[in-house]
Amino acid sequence: MKRFACACLLAAVPLLAVDRGVHSSIAGRDVAVWMPAGAASVGGFPLVIFSHGFGGCNTQSVFLMESLANAGYLVVAPNHADAGCGKARVAWSDRHSQEPFQKAEEWSDATYKDRLVDIKAVLDAVLSAKSFQGVRVDANRAGIAGHSLGGYTALGIAGAWPSWKDARVKAVLALSPYTEPFVTKGNLAHMKVPVMFQGGTLDFGVSPIVRRPGGAYDCSSTPKYYVEFQGAGHLAWTGLNPRFHDMIDRYSVAFFDRYLKADASGDQLVALFKRTRPGGVSLLRSSLK
């Protein structure tokens, strides 16, 4: 887990993507917002809320936020207490009284609970409004995505920490997620919502815990998916490494389209998970039962 901790610190350097999100104060949080393209379906636009990695920030993965918005999702991303992105806003010696990453067995549903509070507050504000900044949002079609510690946050809110579970979240996208606390003492089987894990062959210390026998993927409820990108490291899901962005976009949008939109057949997602792997993908797993 030492490599994972180092990767998290690297997430604090300035990111390269241009931020086209609109910044708003929502429920007292600094939130980046990407407005959906196209026309809303009956009930309004689906929502995706994004949780950044430790030391990252709400604009660390602009490429994916824009791709989801272009696909017709309202995307909102709050900054958490540990947000950095090179702005020196967090002291690395101050872990906000949290447990160290190297000691997953000491984590509990109290660890980084401030992130749960952030997500719930923003969800409350967005979903309770009849119109959010002129956009009608469908409260029955909300999903969550998160990278690294944000993946931990997303899985916890989906039910991996049962006390965190928010029934408004209908699908979870976990991008190189920190899952060891859930494998050790959480309850990934409690999620009962569709989940897609994404990892990389060079994502040392993180992806192996997802894909190994008895790991996060095996322990999770169905339907579930795992896609692993050949040569991707822990920061492939940020603006620092554009090599994998197109593939990340493709799998992420297809996943949310199946479970948050009218594409119940999941044709695009099914096509991506056929046995013949496309170039750049080293491993595909799925289970719908």
C-alpha positions as CSV (number, residue, x, y, z in Angstrom):
1,M,0.0,0.0,0.0
2,K,3.0,2.4,0.1
3,R,2.8,2.8,-3.6
4,F,-0.8,3.7,-3.3
5,A,-0.1,6.4,-0.8
6,C,2.6,7.9,-3.1
7,A,0.2,7.9,-6.0
8,C,-2.3,9.8,-4.0
9,L,0.3,12.5,-3.2
10,L,1.1,12.8,-6.9
11,A,-2.6,13.6,-7.5
12,A,-1.9,17.0,-5.9
13,V,0.3,18.3,-8.7
14,P,-1.3,20.7,-11.2
15,L,-3.5,18.9,-13.7
16,L,-3.2,19.5,-17.5
17,A,-6.8,19.5,-18.7
18,V,-8.6,22.8,-19.3
19,D,-11.5,23.3,-16.9
20,R,-14.7,24.1,-18.7
21,G,-16.9,23.4,-15.7
22,V,-18.9,26.2,-14.1
23,H,-18.1,26.6,-10.4
24,S,-20.9,27.1,-8.0
25,S,-21.4,27.1,-4.2
26,I,-23.9,24.3,-3.4
27,A,-24.8,23.4,0.2
28,G,-21.7,25.4,1.2
29,R,-19.4,23.4,-1.0
30,D,-17.2,24.4,-3.9
31,V,-18.8,22.4,-6.7
32,A,-17.8,22.1,-10.4
33,V,-20.8,21.6,-12.7
34,W,-21.0,20.4,-16.3
35,M,-24.3,21.0,-17.9
36,P,-25.9,18.2,-20.1
37,A,-26.1,18.4,-23.8
38,G,-29.2,17.6,-25.8
39,A,-32.8,17.4,-24.8
40,A,-34.0,15.9,-21.6
41,S,-36.1,12.7,-21.6
42,V,-39.4,12.5,-19.7
43,G,-38.6,13.3,-16.0
44,G,-35.5,15.3,-16.8
45,F,-31.8,14.7,-17.2
46,P,-29.9,11.9,-15.3
47,L,-27.3,13.0,-12.7
48,V,-23.8,11.8,-12.0
49,I,-22.0,13.1,-9.0
50,F,-18.2,12.7,-8.9
51,S,-15.8,12.2,-5.9
52,H,-12.2,13.1,-6.5
53,G,-9.1,11.3,-5.3
54,F,-7.1,12.1,-2.1
55,G,-5.3,15.4,-2.7
56,G,-7.0,15.7,-6.1
57,C,-9.9,18.1,-6.7
58,N,-13.3,18.4,-8.5
59,T,-11.6,19.2,-11.8
60,Q,-9.0,16.5,-11.8
61,S,-10.9,14.4,-14.4
62,V,-12.4,17.0,-16.7
63,F,-12.2,14.8,-19.7
64,L,-14.6,12.3,-18.2
65,M,-16.9,15.0,-16.8
66,E,-17.2,16.6,-20.2
67,S,-17.8,13.2,-21.9
68,L,-20.6,12.4,-19.5
69,A,-22.1,15.9,-20.0
70,N,-21.9,15.6,-23.8
71,A,-23.8,12.3,-23.4
72,G,-26.7,14.0,-21.7
73,Y,-25.8,13.9,-18.0
74,L,-25.8,16.7,-15.4
75,V,-22.4,16.2,-13.7
76,V,-21.6,17.8,-10.3
77,A,-18.3,17.4,-8.4
78,P,-17.7,18.8,-5.0
79,N,-14.3,19.5,-3.5
80,H,-13.7,17.5,-0.3
81,A,-11.6,18.7,2.7
82,D,-8.4,17.1,1.3
83,A,-8.7,18.8,-2.1
84,G,-5.4,20.0,-3.4
85,C,-4.5,19.9,-7.2
86,G,-1.3,21.8,-6.6
87,K,-3.0,24.7,-4.7
88,A,-1.3,23.8,-1.4
89,R,-4.6,24.0,0.4
90,V,-4.0,20.8,2.4
91,A,-1.1,20.0,4.7
92,W,0.0,16.5,4.0
93,S,1.0,16.0,7.6
94,D,-2.7,16.7,8.5
95,R,-4.8,13.7,7.6
96,H,-7.9,15.2,9.2
97,S,-7.8,12.5,11.9
98,Q,-8.2,9.7,9.3
99,E,-6.6,6.3,9.4
100,P,-3.5,5.7,7.2
101,F,-3.9,3.9,3.9
102,Q,-1.4,1.3,4.9
103,K,-3.7,0.1,7.8
104,A,-6.9,-0.8,6.1
105,E,-7.9,-3.0,9.0
106,E,-8.2,0.1,11.1
107,W,-10.7,1.8,8.8
108,S,-14.4,1.9,9.6
109,D,-17.5,3.7,8.5
110,A,-16.2,6.7,10.4
111,T,-13.1,7.0,8.2
112,Y,-13.5,9.9,5.7
113,K,-17.1,10.2,6.6
114,D,-16.8,13.9,5.8
115,R,-16.9,12.8,2.2
116,L,-20.2,11.1,2.7
117,V,-21.5,14.3,4.3
118,D,-20.4,16.3,1.2
119,I,-22.0,14.0,-1.3
120,K,-25.3,13.8,0.6
121,A,-25.5,17.5,1.0
122,V,-24.9,18.1,-2.7
123,L,-27.4,15.4,-3.7
124,D,-30.0,16.9,-1.3
125,A,-29.5,20.3,-2.9
126,V,-29.6,19.2,-6.5
127,L,-32.3,16.6,-6.3
128,S,-34.7,18.6,-4.1
129,A,-34.8,21.5,-6.6
130,K,-37.5,21.5,-9.3
131,S,-34.9,23.0,-11.6
132,F,-31.1,23.1,-11.0
133,Q,-29.6,26.1,-12.8
134,G,-32.4,25.9,-15.4
135,V,-32.0,22.1,-15.8
136,R,-34.7,19.6,-14.7
137,V,-33.1,16.7,-13.0
138,D,-34.6,13.2,-12.7
139,A,-34.2,12.3,-9.1
140,N,-34.8,8.6,-9.9
141,R,-31.7,8.4,-12.2
142,A,-28.7,9.4,-10.1
143,G,-25.3,7.7,-10.2
144,I,-22.0,8.2,-8.5
145,A,-18.4,8.0,-9.9
146,G,-15.2,8.3,-8.0
147,H,-11.5,7.9,-8.4
148,S,-9.1,6.4,-5.9
149,L,-10.3,7.6,-2.4
150,G,-13.3,8.9,-4.4
151,G,-13.9,5.3,-5.5
152,Y,-13.9,4.3,-1.8
153,T,-16.4,7.1,-1.2
154,A,-18.6,6.0,-4.1
155,L,-18.7,2.4,-3.1
156,G,-19.3,3.3,0.6
157,I,-22.4,5.4,-0.5
158,A,-23.6,2.6,-2.7
159,G,-23.7,0.4,0.5
160,A,-20.2,-1.1,1.0
161,W,-20.5,0.7,4.3
162,P,-24.1,-0.3,5.1
163,S,-24.5,2.8,7.3
164,W,-23.6,5.1,4.4
165,K,-26.0,3.6,1.9
166,D,-28.0,6.2,0.0
167,A,-30.9,4.6,-1.9
168,R,-31.0,7.5,-4.4
169,V,-27.8,6.2,-6.0
170,K,-28.7,3.8,-8.7
171,A,-25.3,2.9,-10.2
172,V,-21.7,3.3,-9.2
173,L,-18.5,3.8,-11.3
174,A,-15.4,3.0,-9.3
175,L,-12.2,4.2,-11.0
176,S,-9.0,2.7,-9.6
177,P,-10.8,2.6,-6.2
178,Y,-9.2,2.1,-2.8
179,T,-11.2,-1.0,-1.7
180,E,-9.0,-2.8,0.9
181,P,-11.1,-1.6,3.9
182,F,-14.3,-3.1,2.2
183,V,-12.6,-6.3,1.4
184,T,-11.2,-6.5,5.0
185,K,-14.3,-5.5,6.9
186,G,-17.0,-3.8,4.8
187,N,-19.9,-5.3,2.9
188,L,-19.6,-5.0,-0.9
189,A,-22.4,-7.5,-1.3
190,H,-24.8,-5.0,0.4
191,M,-24.6,-2.6,-2.5
192,K,-27.3,-4.2,-4.6
193,V,-26.8,-1.6,-7.4
194,P,-24.9,-2.0,-10.7
195,V,-21.2,-1.4,-10.3
196,M,-18.3,-1.0,-12.7
197,F,-14.7,-1.2,-11.5
198,Q,-11.9,0.1,-13.7
199,G,-8.2,-0.6,-13.1
200,G,-4.9,-0.8,-14.8
201,T,-2.0,-3.3,-15.1
202,L,0.4,-0.7,-13.7
203,D,-2.0,0.4,-11.0
204,F,0.2,-1.2,-8.3
205,G,-1.4,-1.7,-4.9
206,V,-4.9,-0.8,-6.0
207,S,-6.2,-2.7,-9.0
208,P,-4.8,-6.1,-7.7
209,I,-7.1,-5.8,-4.6
210,V,-10.1,-5.4,-7.0
211,R,-9.3,-8.3,-9.4
212,R,-7.7,-10.9,-7.1
213,P,-9.7,-14.0,-6.0
214,G,-11.8,-12.9,-3.1
215,G,-11.1,-9.3,-3.9
216,A,-13.5,-6.4,-4.3
217,Y,-14.9,-7.6,-7.6
218,D,-15.6,-11.1,-6.3
219,C,-17.2,-9.7,-3.1
220,S,-19.5,-7.3,-4.8
221,S,-23.2,-7.7,-5.6
222,T,-24.4,-8.1,-9.2
223,P,-24.6,-6.8,-11.8
224,K,-20.9,-6.0,-11.8
225,Y,-18.2,-5.3,-14.3
226,Y,-14.4,-5.0,-14.4
227,V,-12.3,-3.5,-17.1
228,E,-8.5,-3.3,-16.8
229,F,-6.4,-1.1,-19.2
230,Q,-3.1,-2.4,-20.4
231,G,-0.3,-0.1,-19.1
232,A,-2.6,2.2,-17.1
233,G,-1.3,3.5,-13.7
234,H,-3.2,5.1,-10.8
235,L,-3.4,8.5,-12.4
236,A,-4.7,7.4,-15.8
237,W,-8.2,8.7,-14.7
238,T,-6.9,12.2,-14.2
239,G,-5.8,14.9,-16.6
240,L,-2.2,13.8,-16.3
241,N,-2.3,10.9,-18.8
242,P,-4.5,11.3,-21.9
243,R,-3.5,8.0,-23.4
244,F,-6.4,6.1,-21.8
245,H,-9.1,8.8,-21.8
246,D,-11.0,7.6,-24.9
247,M,-11.3,4.1,-23.6
248,I,-12.3,5.3,-20.1
249,D,-15.0,7.5,-21.6
250,R,-16.3,4.7,-23.8
251,Y,-16.8,2.2,-21.0
252,S,-18.0,4.8,-18.4
253,V,-20.7,6.3,-20.7
254,A,-21.9,2.9,-21.8
255,F,-22.2,1.8,-18.2
256,F,-24.2,4.7,-17.1
257,D,-26.3,4.7,-20.3
258,R,-27.4,1.1,-19.6
259,Y,-28.4,1.8,-16.0
260,L,-29.4,5.5,-15.9
261,K,-30.9,5.9,-19.3
262,A,-33.4,4.2,-21.6
263,D,-30.7,1.9,-23.0
264,A,-32.0,-1.0,-20.9
265,S,-30.8,-3.5,-23.5
266,G,-27.3,-2.3,-22.9
267,D,-26.3,-3.0,-26.5
268,Q,-23.2,-0.7,-26.3
269,L,-22.1,-2.1,-23.0
270,V,-22.6,-5.7,-24.1
271,A,-20.6,-5.1,-27.2
272,L,-17.7,-3.7,-25.1
273,F,-17.7,-6.8,-22.9
274,K,-17.6,-9.5,-25.6
275,R,-15.0,-12.1,-25.2
276,T,-12.6,-10.6,-27.8
277,R,-10.9,-7.8,-26.0
278,P,-10.2,-4.6,-27.9
279,G,-6.6,-3.2,-28.1
280,G,-5.5,-1.6,-24.9
281,V,-7.7,-3.7,-22.6
282,S,-6.0,-6.5,-20.7
283,L,-8.9,-7.9,-18.7
284,L,-12.7,-7.9,-18.9
285,R,-15.1,-9.5,-16.4
286,S,-18.8,-9.2,-15.9
287,S,-21.6,-10.9,-14.0
288,L,-25.2,-10.1,-14.3
289,K,-26.5,-12.7,-11.9
